[in-house]
Amino acid sequence: MTTSITPAAPTATIRAGWAPGGRAENDDAYPRPQLRRTGWVLLDGPWSFLEDAADRGVDLRLFDAGSDWGAADTITVPFPPESTASGIGRDVANVLWYRRDLGPIDIPADQRVLLHFEAVDYHAHVWLNGQYLGFHEGGQARFSFDITQSLSPRGANILTVRSYDAAEDLEQPRGKQDWQAEPHAIWYRRTSGIWRSVWLEHVPRTHVSRLGLAVAADDSVETTVEVTGPWDGIDVELVFSFGGRTLSRSRHQLLGATLTTRVHLVDPQLHIEPNDLRWAPEHPHLIDVEVVVARGADRVDHVTSYLGLRTVGVDDRHFILNGHPYFLRMVLEQGYWPATHLAAPSPQALRAEAELIKDLGFNGLRVHQKVADPRFLYECDRLGLVVWADTAASYAFSPRSLRRLTQEWFEIVERDRNHPCVVAWVPYNESWGVAHLEHSAAQRSAVAGVHALLKALDPTRVVLGNDGWEYVAGDVVGIHDYTHDAAALRGRFGSLEAARNTVRTERSGGRRLLLAGHGDGPRRPMVLTEFGGINLHNGDEAWSGYGDAEDEQDFLSQLSALVAATLSSGLAGYCYTQLTDTLQEQNGLTSADRVPKVPIESLRAIFGRP
């Protein structure tokens, strides 16, 4: 007996989802805000779903369009099967199968159809109509296939995905996904398989496949346009504008598949009142970017994007934004929801998350142990929030885990490098995956090497090494200190000399803050990248690693004193732990449902202090 495949509703007809200069009804759902086109469709919704505990699916040829799937479940993509929103709501086998009928897809002449996966954890094999499209390893970043030759303009188009996510593999980047059967300490339930949107996109045969926008200190923009398809006789027109004013317009003949040019923006405000055009949390101006690919007078492709005119860096004491010292007031964002886990419930939930952080008085956040949804980064771009970007850590050190980590960083930097909100990359956290850092030359070399790699991939941003303790390399010394004694915190960091002495001599979590032989640490800016963690409304299920507050007044009193100890100090900023309660970690400023535990005005008065 063959179980019918859950169809698309009604078919995967590519539609216009966004128009330059306007906000279409479904614009919030567009998965790639930094490179927009009009012809696209989401494949989120019901899919057929099978667990394959014995890993026999390939031998049984479950990827064949007519294969027998027996009593398949129905899952709601993009929610992970462990979440209730998926319709499955249980821990699942390591090997999972997904299938969906896209319906007939009619391809216009001289067009291609691209299939995009925003994230599948962790290995993914993909077939269409029984034809193997390819493989991707890594659970955090986007990957794509050109499916044009495999599509049928009539009848079914059966898309099949096999994912493999080894619960017990500590060499696999997992972040805060637990490897035990039940969440313990600071780790959460797993997020397996497809956990971000799947979508189709119509593109011309010759189309823009990459756009790079790097802002220099003189407000010029190094612009890179990569084109896929025949480029002979192709021109690229670049238009930069703000508020209806054209800042630059130029046309370039392609002499290869890649165009690199430096664009100089022209506007008197850049010389007189540059903050009227520059991006910062206090004035998050976004400049519109339009790319037109043309052959003679005929438009071939058209994409839109945006940029934030801003630069970041450090000196020996400060984080520097647009050439000036800038004190960071950040919050730790786990990006976990009760019903959907690491997947966001909706694009509107991502917008609400960014608005909540802004309303609480913060000027930034650290996305912790996961890679942010690009739509969330867009909201941070729009609202004005600086972002420190992690990726998921592994917990065992080996050549394999190092390869996996660096491979994902290549994809993450490429995906997110145009977002002005992203100001720092954070490759390691609390020696996770490099547990013997103090005694292992190989692990110290790994941290220093990944720091150098990220600086090579993106020299325009701040890059940390190992955040929290055991500084080996990095543009910033990140310090984790969970004392609830505000006087002790002020004693450690109340002046620049005190902070430098603390880094040289103290330990945190039992680990040295600065490893011997890495004496440049005290000459780097120091940020208290995790602190606080006060539990309010503590229940029996709460992890006991954080201190408690007896009531709301005690909570606000402790919170105010701790934050005050970080101001007018030797620190370049802080990151408070944490935004929301998350399972047994009940140390959030809000509940897991994003309801503030105390009046938001009281929190804003504390965290909004400069």
Helices and strands as residue ranges (DSSP letters): E 15-16, G 27-29, E 39-42, E 45-51, E 73-77, G 84-86, E 95-101, E 111-117, E 120-121, E 123-128, E 131-137, E 143-146, G 148-150, E 158-164, E 193-194, E 198-204, E 207-215, E 220-228, E 235-242, E 245-253, E 258-264, H 269-272, G 274-276, E 279-280, E 283-284, E 287-295, E 298-307, E 312-314, E 319-321, E 324-325, E 328-333, H 347-359, E 364-367, H 374-383, E 386-390, H 399-416, E 422-426, E 428-429, H 441-457, E 462-463, E 466-467, E 477-481, H 486-493, H 496-505, E 507-508, E 511-512, G 521-523, E 526-532, H 552-566, E 573-577, H 600-607
